[in-house]
Amino acid sequence: MGAVAGGVAGAVVFGAMVGLGGLLSSRVGNPIPLIALAVAGGYGGWLLGVIVFGAVRGGNGKASP
């Protein structure tokens, strides 16, 4: 369940950043914004996916020494 939620959250962030990069790229006539925002979206999507996965999965209830 946590992997699915993390994957969906990451895909949404990645898709939004690529969409924004595509929109900006079409406005300026240069592919650099699309590439930069796709890379940033990949990292942001991965990071949010890991956070959501950890939140849904939860802890084991034991504190680290």
Backbone as a ProteinNet text record, in pm:
[ID]
protein_1_A
[PRIMARY]
MGAVAGGVAGAVVFGAMVGLGGLLSSRVGNPIPLIALAVAGGYGGWLLGVIVFGAVRGGNGKASP
[TERTIARY]
82	0	87.2	193.1	280.7	355.7	395.6	468.5	379.5	253.4	159.7	135.5	112.7	88.8	211.5	329.5	452.2	475.1	446.7	462.7	366.7	243.1	144.3	182.3	221.9	261.7	382.6	479.8	597.5	564.6	475.4	435.6	360	279.1	205.1	301.3	397.7	495.5	578.6	624.4	703.2	622.1	498.6	412.5	385.4	365	340.3	463.2	580	702.3	733.1	711.3	733.7	632.7	508.4	407.1	442	486.5	527.6	649	742.6	859.6	821	725.5	678.3	609.9	530.5	463	564.2	659.6	760.7	850.1	882.2	965.8	898	768.3	697.2	689.1	690.5	683.3	816.2	926.9	1056.8	1125.1	1074	1131.1	1265.8	1287.4	1414	1384.3	1448.2	1417.3	1483.9	1566.7	1639.5	1545.1	1438.8	1349.6	1283.4	1249.8	1188.3	1285.7	1409.3	1509.8	1536.6	1553.5	1584	1469.2	1346.1	1232.5	1201	1234.7	1217.1	1314.1	1436.6	1534	1490.9	1449.4	1403.3	1277	1189.5	1068.2	1097.8	1197.6	1237.1	1288.1	1371.6	1423.4	1312.6	1231.3	1122.2	1020	990.7	897.4	951.4	1081	1142.2	1137.9	1173.1	1176.6	1038.2	937.2	801	753.4	790	751.7	809.1	933.5	995.9	928.1	894.8	828.1	690.3	613.8	479.7	488.4	582.5	600.1	628.2	717.8	749.6	632.6	552.7	439.2	329.3	305	200.1	244.7	369.6	422.5	427.5	463.8	470.4	597.3	614	731.1	700.2	800.5	780.4	755.6	751.1	720.8	839	956.7	1076.7	1163.5	1215.5	1305.3	1447.8	1525	1665	1746	1844	1925.3	2019.7
-119.1	0	126.6	123.5	240.2	265.7	157.5	173.4	234.3	195	250.1	398.1	432.6	572.7	658.7	608.3	682	697.2	591.4	597.4	696	695.8	789.5	933.1	958.3	1093.9	1140.5	1054	1088.7	1114.6	1032.8	1050.5	1181.2	1219.3	1345.7	1464	1462.2	1571.3	1576.1	1460	1455.5	1505.7	1461.7	1505.6	1654.8	1708.6	1852.3	1933	1888.8	1961.9	1952.3	1836.1	1821.5	1906.1	1907.8	1991.5	2138.6	2182.4	2321.6	2352.3	2258.4	2277.5	2284.5	2201.6	2205.2	2336.2	2385.9	2514.3	2627.7	2629.5	2734.1	2723	2601.1	2579.7	2629.7	2609.6	2657.3	2809.8	2871.6	3018.2	3085	3022.5	3084.9	3029.2	2919.4	2863.2	2794.6	2739.5	2676.3	2552.7	2439	2318.1	2311	2406.9	2401.9	2401.6	2484.7	2477.4	2340.9	2277.5	2144.5	2043.8	2047	1954.2	1980.4	2107.4	2141.8	2105.2	2134.2	2103.7	1954.3	1881.6	1736	1672.4	1721.1	1668.7	1704.4	1829.7	1871.6	1795.5	1770.2	1694	1549.5	1492.5	1356.4	1346.1	1440	1440.1	1470.7	1571.3	1606.2	1494.8	1429	1316.7	1200.9	1171.6	1065.2	1099	1222.9	1264.1	1256.6	1308.9	1302.6	1158.4	1076.5	935.9	864.1	892.5	831.3	879.4	1007.1	1061.8	999.4	991.7	932.6	784.6	714.5	572.6	551.9	632	619.9	655.1	753.8	794.7	688.9	631	528.7	400.1	365	243.2	251.8	368.3	387	327.8	350.7	298.9	166.2	105.7	-21	-1.3	121.2	148.4	143.9	113.9	106.8	227.5	285.9	399.6	348.5	420.9	385.4	424.5	343	377.9	491.2
0	0	0	80.1	87.6	-41	-108.8	-235	-341.9	-344.1	-442.7	-414.7	-289.6	-253.9	-284.1	-252.3	-281.8	-431	-506.2	-651.4	-716.5	-670.5	-725.6	-692.1	-569	-529.5	-610	-627.8	-705.9	-851.8	-907.9	-1048.2	-1068.9	-972.1	-982.6	-982.2	-893.5	-887.5	-1015.4	-1062.2	-1185	-1304.4	-1315.3	-1424.9	-1421.7	-1302.8	-1290.8	-1331	-1290	-1324.8	-1473.6	-1534.7	-1678.4	-1754.9	-1709.7	-1774	-1766.2	-1650.3	-1634.6	-1722	-1728.6	-1814.7	-1961.3	-2002.8	-2140.9	-2174.2	-2081.6	-2101.8	-2111.6	-2021.6	-2023.1	-2146	-2185.1	-2302.6	-2429.7	-2439.5	-2558.3	-2561.1	-2445	-2439.1	-2475.2	-2436.3	-2461.5	-2585.5	-2641	-2762.1	-2742.7	-2625.1	-2592.2	-2506.3	-2531.1	-2453.3	-2315.6	-2283.8	-2155.8	-2034.4	-2029.9	-1913	-1896.5	-2005.7	-1998.2	-1938.3	-1981.6	-1930.1	-1782	-1747.2	-1607.6	-1514.8	-1556.1	-1469.3	-1467.8	-1573.1	-1571.6	-1471.9	-1469.3	-1372.3	-1230	-1210.1	-1077.2	-1036.8	-1132.2	-1104.1	-1070.1	-1134.6	-1101.1	-958.8	-921	-783.8	-682.7	-712.2	-621.6	-608.8	-721	-717.1	-636	-653.2	-573.9	-425.2	-391.8	-251.4	-188.2	-257	-202.1	-193.8	-292.2	-287.1	-166.3	-134.4	-16.5	111.3	118.2	236.9	254.7	146.2	154.6	187.3	126.2	156.2	304.8	360.3	502.5	592	551.7	632.3	629.7	514.5	505.2	573.4	556.4	614.7	766.3	817.7	961.6	1021.5	1148.8	1219.2	1285.4	1342.4	1411	1559.8	1605.7	1745.5	1839.4	1788.9	1873.4	1847.4	1953.6	1941.5	1921.1	1843.4	1823.4	1945.4	1984.3	2103.3	2076.4
[MASK]
+++++++++++++++++++++++++++++++++++++++++++++++++++++++++++++++++

